[in-house]
Amino acid sequence: MVRSVMVRNSDFNVSRIVSFENFGQNGNNGQVWHPATVEQVNKIVTEYLLSCDPERVSAFRRCAVPPHRAEIVRYGRTEEVVVVARKGDEVIYWEDVEEGFNVSPIAPDGRVLEH
């Protein structure tokens, strides 16, 4: 299954539709959901950047960080997401439950504060 997601945030200067493969969330097809790996998110970002104009690539590269896992609390449970960019107190991360990129504030200890 192919999905599309749009990320918009004026601080990051990102506004682009991204297409990517479903990583196996629960659904009618009986697949079991698994958290995205750093390698999978790297692939998504790489494919996304290939479809961007030079201005968007430059904007992303100014904020890009080596993709890494970060804690996030969802409904009282501590889980992890993959962070791909940071600007000040905000990050862009891959939200594998929703299968898209989100922009959220980050705590000094590296936890993503909102989902």
C-alpha positions as CSV (number, residue, x, y, z in Angstrom):
1,M,0.0,0.0,0.0
2,V,1.3,3.5,-0.8
3,R,0.4,6.4,1.4
4,S,1.0,10.2,1.1
5,V,1.7,12.6,3.8
6,M,2.2,16.4,3.8
7,V,4.4,18.1,6.4
8,R,4.0,21.8,6.8
9,N,5.9,24.0,9.2
10,S,7.0,27.5,8.4
11,D,9.9,27.4,10.8
12,F,11.4,24.4,9.0
13,N,10.3,25.7,5.6
14,V,8.9,22.3,4.7
15,S,5.8,21.7,2.7
16,R,5.9,18.7,0.5
17,I,3.8,15.6,-0.2
18,V,5.8,12.4,0.5
19,S,4.9,8.9,-0.8
20,F,6.2,5.8,0.9
21,E,5.5,2.2,1.5
22,N,3.3,1.0,4.4
23,F,5.5,-0.8,6.9
24,G,2.9,-3.3,8.0
25,Q,0.4,-1.7,10.4
26,N,-2.6,-3.7,11.5
27,G,-5.3,-3.7,9.0
28,N,-7.7,-5.9,7.0
29,N,-4.8,-7.6,5.2
30,G,-3.7,-9.3,8.5
31,Q,-0.2,-7.7,8.6
32,V,1.2,-6.9,12.1
33,W,2.4,-3.4,12.8
34,H,6.1,-3.0,13.6
35,P,7.9,0.3,14.6
36,A,9.9,1.8,11.7
37,T,13.6,1.4,11.9
38,V,16.2,4.1,11.5
39,E,17.1,2.5,8.2
40,Q,13.6,2.6,6.9
41,V,13.2,6.3,7.8
42,N,16.6,7.0,6.2
43,K,15.2,5.5,3.0
44,I,12.0,7.6,3.2
45,V,14.0,10.8,3.7
46,T,16.4,10.0,0.9
47,E,13.5,9.3,-1.5
48,Y,11.7,12.4,-0.4
49,L,14.7,14.6,-1.0
50,L,15.2,13.2,-4.5
51,S,11.8,14.7,-5.4
52,C,12.4,18.1,-3.8
53,D,13.7,21.2,-5.5
54,P,17.1,22.5,-4.5
55,E,15.6,25.1,-2.2
56,R,13.7,22.5,-0.2
57,V,16.7,20.2,0.0
58,S,18.8,23.1,1.3
59,A,16.2,24.0,3.9
60,F,16.1,20.4,5.1
61,R,19.9,20.0,5.2
62,R,20.3,23.1,7.4
63,C,18.1,21.4,10.1
64,A,18.9,17.7,9.4
65,V,20.4,15.6,12.2
66,P,21.6,12.0,11.9
67,P,18.3,10.1,12.2
68,H,18.0,8.6,15.7
69,R,15.4,7.2,18.0
70,A,13.8,9.5,20.6
71,E,11.3,8.7,23.3
72,I,7.7,10.0,23.1
73,V,4.8,9.4,25.4
74,R,1.5,8.3,23.7
75,Y,-1.5,7.8,25.9
76,G,0.6,7.2,29.0
77,R,3.0,4.7,27.3
78,T,6.6,5.5,26.5
79,E,7.5,4.6,22.9
80,E,10.0,5.7,20.3
81,V,10.0,7.7,17.1
82,V,12.8,8.5,14.6
83,V,14.0,12.2,14.6
84,V,15.4,13.5,11.3
85,A,15.7,17.3,11.8
86,R,15.9,19.8,14.5
87,K,15.6,23.6,14.7
88,G,15.8,25.2,18.1
89,D,13.3,23.5,20.4
90,E,11.4,21.7,17.6
91,V,12.0,18.5,15.7
92,I,10.7,16.7,12.6
93,Y,10.2,13.1,13.4
94,W,8.7,10.0,11.7
95,E,5.5,9.1,13.4
96,D,5.2,5.4,12.5
97,V,1.8,4.9,14.1
98,E,0.3,7.6,11.8
99,E,2.8,6.9,9.0
100,G,3.9,10.4,8.5
101,F,6.3,13.2,9.6
102,N,5.3,15.4,12.5
103,V,6.8,18.6,13.9
104,S,6.8,18.8,17.7
105,P,8.7,20.5,20.6
106,I,11.5,18.5,22.2
107,A,12.6,18.5,25.8
108,P,16.2,19.2,26.9
109,D,16.7,15.5,27.5
110,G,15.7,14.6,23.9
111,R,12.1,13.4,24.5
112,V,9.5,14.5,21.9
113,L,6.9,16.3,23.9
114,E,3.8,16.1,21.7
115,H,2.4,13.5,19.3
